[in-house]
Amino acid sequence: MGIVLSANTFLMALLQVPVGGRVTDTGNKVVLIVVGSAITALAIAAIPISGGSFWPPLLAITSFVGIGGAIQQPAIMALTVDAGRTIGMGTSMGAYNTVFGIGMIIAPLMGGRLHGLHRHRRRLLRRRCDKPPRNRDIRGDDAEERPSSRYERYSRVRVDLLRSPVPSAKRPT
């Protein structure tokens, strides 16, 4: 697991100067932030669909997160420094850290809420699909449906008992 987590940091550190830094100095910083954020978001969105295998998909995903960070982080820092020249470095770094901190607070809350909604939706779908299919006659006719489980047999007997008239007991006088 340490290798998977380190791949992100390693690629980000390796690529920040040649890719993010030099391109940031000559290119459009906002476009680089958007591109890096899009790469990171797509990589993170691929985690649930990465399949049953653990190492190769997660290693690739964390590598793409590192590449996205290497593109976006130098551009974010450059914009922070540009803002610091006009409003002061302390103010601009404080604003950056405040926005970063708010994102670090809100993102897990939103993720937990979305996970809770998804888990509730899965539970509802599972309830709809829990009913076992009825056995069909060998010929394929639905005319003679038989219960497919003990639960169905029990529930049919119980319903029949509830529907059948019960003779009223006469009280002794």
N, C-alpha and C positions, 0 to 999 in steps of 0.2 A: 504494500500500500504506500510505503514511503517513496518508492520509485515513481508511482503514478502522480503523487502530489508534487514531487520534486521536478517532474518534467515541465510543469507550468512555470515555475520560478526559473529553472535553468534556461528555457527558451526565451523567456522574457528578458532575463539579464543578458543573454548572448546576443539578442537581436535589437536591443534598445538603441545602441549607438549607431550601428550601420544602417538599420532599416528605419526605425522610428525617429532617431535623432537627426540624421542627415536629411531625410525626406521632410521632416517637420521644419527645418531651417529654410528649405526652399519651396515647400508646398503650402497648400491651404490647410491650416490647423483644424478647422471645423470639419472638413471633409475627412481628415485622418481620424478624428475622434469618432465620427459616425461609422466609418469603415471598420475601425478596430472594435467598436462596440457591437456592430452587427456580426462580426466574426465570432466574438465571444458569446453573444446571445444565441447564435445558431449552434455553436458547439455545446453550450449548456442545455439547449432544448433537445439535443440529440441524446442526452443521457438516458431518458426513459426508453428510447427505441434502440438502444445499443445492443440488444440481444442478450443471450444467456451467458456468453463468455465474458470473463471479467477483465483480463489483462489487455488484450489488443484494443478493444473499443475504448476503454477508459484512458489508456495511454494516448491514443490518438486524440480523444476529446480534450484532455488536459493540455496536450501539445497545441491544439488550435486555440485554446483559451490563452496560452502563453503568447502565441503569435498575435492574437488580437490585442492583448495587453501591451506588447512591444510596439505596436502601431499607435495605440491610443495614449499611453501614459506620457511619452515625451511631448505630445501635442498638448495635453492637459497642463503639464508643468509649464510649457512655453506660454500658453495663454495666461496662466496664473502670474508668471513673471511680467508679461506685458501689462496686465492689469496693475501689478505692484508698482510699476514705474509711475503710474498716474495717481493711484489712491494710497500707495504705501505697501511695502512688502508684508508687513505684519497683518495689515487689514486683508490683503488679498489671500495670504496663506490661511488666515483665520476663516475667511469666507469659504475657501476650498475645503478645509477640514470640517466646517459646519455642514456643508452640503454632503460631503462624504459620510459624515456621521449620521445624518438624517437618513441617507440611503441605507446605511448599515442597520439602522433600527427598523425602517419600514419594510425592507425587502424580506426579512425572515417572517415578519408578521403577515405580509401578503402571501408568502409561500405557504405558511401554515394554514391560512384561511382557504387558499385554493386547494391544498391537500385535503382539508376537512370536507370541502364541498365535493371533491372528486370521490373521496371515500364514501360519503353518504350516497352519492349517485351510484357507485358500484354496489352498495348494499341493496338499494332499491332494484337494480337490474338483477341481482342475484336472487332476490325474493321472487321476481317474476319468472325466472328460469328454473326455480327449484322444483316445480311440479314435474314429477316423472312422466314420461310419455306412456300412453296406454299401449298395452300389447294388442296387436291386430291378429285377426284370424290368419291362418296360413294362406288362404286364398287372397288375402288383401282386403277383404270386406271389413267395413267398420260396424257391421250389424251386430256382431258378437264381441263387443269390447269387454275385455277382462281386466280386472285390477292388476297393476304391475308390481305392487309392493304390499307388504303387510299393513302399512299405514293406510293405503287406499281401501283394503279389505275391511279393516277395522272401522274406518270412517263411514263406509257404506252400511255396515251392520248397525252402527250407532245411529245414522240418519234414519234407517228403516225402523229401528226401535222407537225413535222419537216420533215418527209419522204414524205408527200403528196405534189403533185405538186401544186404550187401556180400560179394562172393565172397571167400573167404579165399585169401590168396596162399600157395602152397605154397613152402616153403623148399627150396632145392636141397640134396640130400644128398651 
